[in-house]
Amino acid sequence: MIEIAILSGKGGTGKTSLSAALASLASKVVVADCDVDAANLHIILQPANYREEKYISGQKAILDEQKCTNCGLCFAYCRFDAIHVLQGQHKITETACDGCQLCERVCPENAIRMIEHDKSRWYLGNILNGKMVHARLAPGEDNSGKLVNIVRDQARELANEINSNLILLDGPPGIGCPVISTLTGIKHAVLVTEPTQSGIHDLKRIIELVRQFSLTVSVIINKYDINQTLSDQLVEWCDKMQTPVIGKVPFDKTVVDAMVNCQSIIDWKPDSEISNEIKKIWNKLMEAER
């Protein structure tokens, strides 16, 4: 099974737009949006026949005010500033609680107990040419890497279900835990960058990360024509790093029109210059996997 992750060292490079376009070119594909903190690929691909499942991200402490004597032990022991006093009564701030269970253990009145935090969700749905998985990590929740693993496991199950040998992973930006979870076990990482100083800086960071994994790495320069000088510098640097640039995608305002209409640029303007360039990139990716 082929798993290709589309990643970027920073947000706003056009990674999701390109992921949607590449997904539109596949005959049978499973698409997984691994940006569980801010998933948005489903807005473009519009999956139908949803299945929704809860994700238990951890535990949170809740306080029974009728049992609480306001002794202050929980306040004294909490190292996450999750407990405060309001009008003489101790309160627990849910989003600040780390679920360490210390307050529950030190409370002499058994007024604090831990509950599972189940506000996060993951979803399955049908798209025109396959299946899609994505997730939503609730605000203030942790274990994003674990949720990415669930998304990827479900993607593999769906691929087996529909006899697809291709999974496209739309990864999160940056180089943190969910990115590492996205990279683990794949064979090909496609890094999307842009010709800006921040784009160059963050491309160097993520290449440093992906080089710690045994996988093929390719680069796409999006909106390359907004700064030809920096684009040339990117190509030169990638050559030195022996990392091929498999495509240079031009800036095109119709991409915004496609997004507004919840379509990929391939579906919106299939014969445009940008669509033709993305088709070339797709062919290169498929040839590399043969």
N, C-alpha and C positions, 0 to 999 in steps of 0.2 A: 504494500500500500504506500502511495506517495503522499507525504505530508509537506506542504510548502507553507512557510510562515512569512507573511508580509509585515515587516516591522519598520520602525523609525526611531531615531534617537530622541526626537522631540515631537510634540503635537503640532498639527497644522500643516504637515508636509503634503497632505493629500493621500495618505496611506489608505484610508477607508474608501475613498473614491476609486482608487486603483484596484483595491480588493474587489469592490463591486463590479468593476469593469471586467476583471479577469474571471470572476465567477460567472459572468454572463456569457463568456466564450466557451465554457466547458459544456460538454454534452451531458454528462452525469457527474454531479459533484456534491460533496457535503461541505458546507461553509460553517466555520465556527468563529464567532466573534469572541476573542479572548480578552478584550478590554472590558473586564467585568465591572470596573468602576464607572465607566461611561460608555456603555455599548450603544452604537448608533447604526451599525450596518443593517440591522433589521428594518430601519426606516426606509432604506433604499430597496432592499430585496423583498420586503412585504410578505413574510412567511404567513401561511394560512394553516388552519386546523391545528391550533396551538395545543400543546400539552404543557402545563405549568406544574413545577415541583418546588417544594420548599428546600432551602439550604440552611442547615444549622451551622452557623458560623462560630458559635461558642456559647458561653453562658453570661448572664447578667444578674446582678444582685438586685433584689427588691426588698423593701423594708415595710414591715407591718407596724404602722404608727400606733396602733392600739396596744401592742406589746412593748413598744420602745419606751424606755425610761429616760432617754436622752442622757445616758451616762457619758457619752463622748468617746468611748473606746474605739468605735469604728472610725470616727473622724481622725483620731490620733494615729491609727495604724495605716489608714489608706495612703498609698504613695502615688495615686493617680489623680488626686484632687477631685474625686468623684462624689465626695460627701461634703455637704455644707449645711449650715443651720439657717433656717428661714422662720422668722417669728417664733423662735424658741424650739422649733422642731427640726430634728435631723432629716435630711432628704438625700436621696441618691440620684445623681445625674446619670441617666441611662447611657448616653453617648460617651461619657467619660470613663465608665466602668470598664476595667480590663478583664473582668471575670476571674480574678486570681483566687477568690473564695476566702481571702484572709478575714474580711469583715464578718463573714458568716461564722468563722471559727472562733473569733474573739468575742462575739456578742454574748453576754451572760444571760440574756432573756430569750435567746433563740428567735429574735425579732427579724432576722435577715435570712433569706433563703435564696438559692440560685435557681434560675429558670433558663431553659434553652432559648436562645435568641434565634428566631425563625422568620425574620422579616425579609431576608434575602431570597431570591428566586432564580431558577434557571428554566429555560424554555426550549421546546422543540417545535418545529413547524416545517411545512412543505413550501419549497420555492419552485419556480417554473421548471428548473432542470435538476432538481434534487431535493436536498434537505438542508435545514439550518438549525444551529444551536447557538443560543446566546444566554447571557445571565445578567442579573442586576444585584450588585452588592449594596445592601442598605447603607445609608449614610452613617458614618461612625463605626462601621463593622470592619473586622480584620479578617485574616486568613484568605486574602484574595488569591494567593497562589494555589491554595487547596480548591477553591471554586474554579479556577482555570483548569485544574486537573479533571474536575468533574465534567466540564464542558468538553474537554478533549476526549475523555472516555466515552461520553455519549456520542461524540462525532464518529468515533471508530465503530461503535455499535450500529449507528445509522448507515455507515458506509458498507458494512457487511450485510445489513438488511436489504439495501437496494443494489448490491453488487457493484459498488463504485470503488475504483482504486485510487481516487483522488480526494484529498481533504485540503481545503484552503483555510489557513488560520489567519484571521485578521488580528494581529497582535496589538497589545497596548503600547503606548509611547514610553520612551525612557529606557532605563536599564535595571529596573527594580525586580522584586520578587515575581510579579505576574509575567514579566518578560522572560525570566529564567524558566518559569513553568511552561511557557509557550515554546521555548527553544528545546527543552529536554526531549530527546528521542527523535527529533525530526532529522531530515536529510538535507533540506535546502532552506536557507533564509534569504529572503529578498528584502534589501534595505532601501527604503525610500527616503531621499534627501531633497534639499532645495538649495539653490545657489545664494545663500545668505551666510553671514558669519556664524550665526547660531546654528544653522543647518550643518555647516562644515564641522563645527566644534562637536555637535552631538552625534554626527556620523562617526567621527573618530572614536567617541566613547563606546558606541554600540559595536563597532567593529572589534574593539579591544575585548568586549564581552564575548561576542560570538566566536572569536578565535579560540576560546577555551573549550569549544565544543567541536566534535569531529563532524563537520557538515560543509556543504557547498554554500558559498556566499556570493551573492550578486547585488549590484547596486542599480537603482533607477534614479535618475535626476529628474524630478518633477519641476515644471515651470522653468526649464533651463534657460529660456530666452529672456527672462526678466533681468538677468545679469550674466552676460556671456563670459566676462572675465572670470568671475567666480566659478562658473560652470567648467571652464577650461582648467582652472586650478583643481577642481574636484576630480576631473578625469585624470589629470596628471598624478594626483596623490593616489588615486585608486590603482593606477598602473604601477606605482612604486610599491603598493601594498599587495600587488598581484591579485587584485579583486576586480573582476570584470564589470564594466558598466554595460548592462544589457539593453539600456534604452534611455533616451532623452525625450521627455514628454513636454510639448510646448504649453505655454499658458493659453487657456481658452475659456472665455467667459461663458460659453455654452455649458460647461461643466456645472456651473451654478444653476442654470436653467434645469438641467437634468436632476440635480439634487432637489430643487424646489418641487419638481414633479415626481419625486420618489422613483427615479429611474437611474440606472447607470448610464454613463456617456455612450456606451456601446449600444444600448437599447434606444437612447434618445437620438443620437446622431451617428448611425453606424458607418457612414462613409466620410466622416469628417477627418481632418488631418490627425487630430489627437486619437481618434478611434483606430485609425490605420496604424499609428505608432504602437498603440497598446496591443494590437493584433500581432505585430512583429515581436513584441516582448513575449507574448503568450506562446508563439511558435518556438522561440528560443528556449523558454522554460520547458516546454514539452519535449524538445529535442534533447535537452540536457538530462531528462529523466528516462530516456530510452536506453 
